[in-house]
Amino acid sequence: MNWDDAFANAPHIPGGSEYPARWAAKAAAFRALVPPVVLEYGSHPRERVDLFRPEGEPRGLVVFVHGGFWRAFDQGDWSHLAAGALARGWAVALPGYVLAPEARIAAIGQGIARAVRLAAGAVAGPVRLAGHSAGGQLVLRQVSAGGLLGTMGERVERVVSISGVHDLRPLLRTGMNADLRLDLGEARAESPALMEPPEGVGVRLWVGAAERPEFLRQSRLLAMIWEGLGAAPRLTEEAERHHFDVIEGLERAGSPLTEAVCG
């Protein structure tokens, strides 16, 4: 099994290398129309949260955590993905985080917990968490048994992992582990698929039906394991969507993906 290829997306998507520039342009255009409030949850330049507020009192808070295999991007590349939830009356927080190899995955998860607590302190009401790819692992890590949010976690109603990485152990066999610096102990400790599911939190798993087989397997794996532990995660495999365009539904208030997060 070639695990580097199993997790590679851009080579298997037509025009895959063009997506990051497209995302950045959309995000910049959105921020020009809807400037965020920037909150600081730590001293590192990446420990920032972009908070977008709707007109009027928010219905609650949606937190979206970006992907990039814990090694790439920042919150400013994804501002446009706040549009759907914002139009439905939710405040939306997009945290940045310190990237690997400067930070290990466990430390990144702890940073996201600080970011969520800070944003939730600024917005009243229920909290919904969503994350894409590595972000899927990071949001599920917040609420799995022994999660990182403490008592603030009681406000979390729903978590949506979009094309998430739920079992980190295969990453030990990839070249990217030179940056991630995972060992078997950390891979086990940070894998939602090896944790107990949360109680009282709705879990949605969303993945593109046209994604790489490993990303389909990762979502199906978590769904089966957590169902066997008494949870009821809902798995959606969205037709004709791949790893890079599966998140586009978050731009639209009426999309099925935005409904999964905000409905």
Stockholm file with secondary structure:
# STOCKHOLM 1.0

chainA/1-263         MNWDDAFANAPHIPGGSEYPARWAAKAAAFRALVPPVVLEYGSHPRERVDLFRPEGEPRGLVVFVHGGFWRAFDQGDWSHLAAGALARGWAVALPGYVLAPEARIAAIGQGIARAVRLAAGAVAGPVRLAGHSAGGQLVLRQVSAGGLLGTMGERVERVVSISGVHDLRPLLRTGMNADLRLDLGEARAESPALMEPPEGVGVRLWVGAAERPEFLRQSRLLAMIWEGLGAAPRLTEEAERHHFDVIEGLERAGSPLTEAVCG
#=GR chainA/1-263 SS CCHHHHTCCGGGSTTGGGHHHHHHHHHHHHHHHSCCEEEECSSSTTCEEEEECCSSSCSCEEEEECCSTTTSCCGGGCGGGGHHHHHTTCEEEEECCCCTTTSCHHHHHHHHHHHHHHHHHHSCSCEEEEEETHHHHHHHHHHSTTCSSGGGGGGEEEEEEESCCCCCGGGGGSTTHHHHCCCHHHHHHTCGGGSCCCSSCEEEEEEETTSCHHHHHHHHHHHHHHHHTTCCCEEEEETTCCTTTGGGGGGCTTSHHHHHHHC
#=GC SS_cons         CCHHHHTCCGGGSTTGGGHHHHHHHHHHHHHHHSCCEEEECSSSTTCEEEEECCSSSCSCEEEEECCSTTTSCCGGGCGGGGHHHHHTTCEEEEECCCCTTTSCHHHHHHHHHHHHHHHHHHSCSCEEEEEETHHHHHHHHHHSTTCSSGGGGGGEEEEEEESCCCCCGGGGGSTTHHHHCCCHHHHHHTCGGGSCCCSSCEEEEEEETTSCHHHHHHHHHHHHHHHHTTCCCEEEEETTCCTTTGGGGGGCTTSHHHHHHHC
//
